[in-house]
């Protein structure tokens, strides 16, 4: 019998999913909304997983699919311009990192968010969420070799964009 994905387990993966969402969306606010929408979808009905350790890859797959749905939905409706000054005033500093680390993380996440979807999803799964190559391959429904190839090329593109 396959175990049910329990609500108590979801909190264990919040930080990693948030970082993955930030890498995918490129914006802190969008990442928060994406994680919230992902958890809402998962909690809406019972979910069966093979093993407890499959929870994070499963959640990452739901996160990715939720983002695709959001992007498609946004493409069908008109957009409202964002007040950048108001958004920067609302942002609260993270207590666990220095200002230099936060700025560097924003730069990296912005570059990752601008990558093609194929590279962005693999980078978010492996480098941001911390999945193994095999877990990322399962979560993204890709062959293992494709994950390794896209990860290598994605990392190279991020490094080139950052001038490293």
C-alpha positions in Angstrom: 0.0 0.0 0.0 1.3 3.4 -0.9 1.6 6.0 1.9 -0.5 9.1 1.8 1.3 12.5 1.6 0.4 13.9 5.0 -0.1 17.6 5.7 2.5 17.4 8.6 5.2 16.5 6.1 4.6 19.5 3.9 6.2 21.9 6.4 9.5 20.0 6.2 9.9 21.0 2.6 8.7 24.6 2.7 12.1 26.3 2.5 13.4 24.2 -0.4 10.2 24.6 -2.3 10.3 28.4 -1.7 13.8 28.6 -3.0 12.9 26.5 -6.0 9.8 28.7 -6.6 12.0 31.9 -6.4 14.4 30.5 -8.9 11.5 29.6 -11.3 9.6 32.9 -10.9 12.5 35.3 -10.3 10.5 37.3 -7.8 10.0 36.8 -4.0 6.3 37.7 -4.1 5.6 35.3 -7.0 7.5 32.6 -5.2 5.4 33.0 -2.1 2.2 32.9 -4.1 3.4 29.9 -6.1 4.3 27.9 -2.9 0.9 28.8 -1.4 -1.0 27.7 -4.5 1.0 24.5 -4.7 0.2 23.6 -1.1 -3.4 24.4 -1.6 -3.6 22.0 -4.6 -1.8 19.3 -2.6 -4.0 19.7 0.4 -7.2 19.9 -1.6 -7.4 16.1 -1.9 -5.4 13.1 -0.5 -2.2 12.3 -2.5 -0.5 8.9 -2.7 3.2 8.6 -3.0 5.5 5.6 -3.3 7.7 6.4 -0.3 8.1 9.2 2.3 11.3 10.4 0.6 9.4 10.9 -2.6 7.5 13.8 -1.0 9.9 16.6 -2.2 10.2 15.4 -5.8 6.4 15.1 -5.9 5.9 18.5 -4.5 8.4 20.0 -6.9 6.5 18.4 -9.8 3.3 20.0 -8.5 5.1 23.3 -8.0 6.3 23.2 -11.7 2.9 22.3 -13.0 1.2 25.0 -10.9 3.7 27.6 -12.4 2.9 26.5 -15.9 -0.8 26.9 -15.2 -0.2 30.4 -13.7 1.9 31.5 -16.7 -0.8 30.2 -19.1 -3.5 32.0 -17.1 -1.5 35.3 -17.1 -1.0 35.1 -20.9 -4.8 35.1 -21.3 -5.5 38.2 -19.2 -4.4 41.8 -19.3 -1.6 42.8 -16.9 -1.4 45.7 -14.5 2.0 47.5 -14.2 3.9 46.8 -11.0 4.9 49.8 -8.8 8.6 48.8 -8.3 9.2 51.4 -5.6 6.3 50.2 -3.4 7.4 46.5 -3.9 11.0 47.3 -2.7 9.7 49.0 0.4 7.6 46.0 1.4 10.5 43.5 1.2 11.6 42.3 4.6 15.2 41.3 5.1 16.0 37.7 5.8 17.3 37.2 9.3 19.6 34.3 8.4 21.8 35.9 5.7 23.9 39.0 5.2 22.9 41.8 2.8 25.7 40.7 0.4 24.4 37.2 0.4 20.8 38.4 -0.2 21.9 40.6 -3.1 23.9 37.8 -4.6 21.0 35.4 -4.3 18.7 37.9 -6.0 21.1 38.2 -8.9 21.4 34.5 -9.3 17.6 33.9 -9.0 17.0 36.7 -11.6 19.4 35.1 -14.1 17.9 31.6 -13.4 14.4 33.0 -14.0 15.4 34.4 -17.4 16.7 31.0 -18.6 14.7 28.8 -20.9 12.1 26.7 -19.1 14.0 23.5 -19.6 17.2 24.7 -18.0 15.4 26.7 -15.3 13.3 23.7 -14.1 16.4 21.5 -13.8 18.5 24.1 -12.0 15.6 24.8 -9.6 15.2 21.2 -8.8 18.8 20.2 -8.3 20.7 23.4 -7.2 17.9 25.2 -5.4 15.6 22.5 -4.0 18.5 20.1 -3.5 17.1 17.1 -5.3 19.4 14.4 -6.5 19.7 13.9 -10.2 17.4 10.8 -10.1 14.8 12.6 -8.0 14.8 15.6 -10.4 14.5 13.2 -13.3 11.4 11.6 -11.7 9.9 15.0 -10.7 10.3 16.5 -14.1 9.6 13.3 -16.0 12.9 13.4 -17.9 15.7 10.9 -18.5 18.6 11.1 -16.1 21.0 12.0 -18.9 18.8 14.9 -20.0 18.8 16.2 -16.4 22.6 16.1 -16.2 23.0 17.7 -19.6 20.5 20.5 -18.9 22.0 21.1 -15.5 25.5 21.5 -16.9 24.4 23.8 -19.7 22.2 25.8 -17.4 24.9 26.3 -14.8 27.3 27.4 -17.6 24.7 30.0 -18.8 24.2 31.3 -15.3 27.9 31.6 -14.8 28.3 33.4 -18.1 25.5 35.8 -17.3 27.1 36.6 -14.0 30.5 37.0 -15.4 32.0 34.2 -13.2 
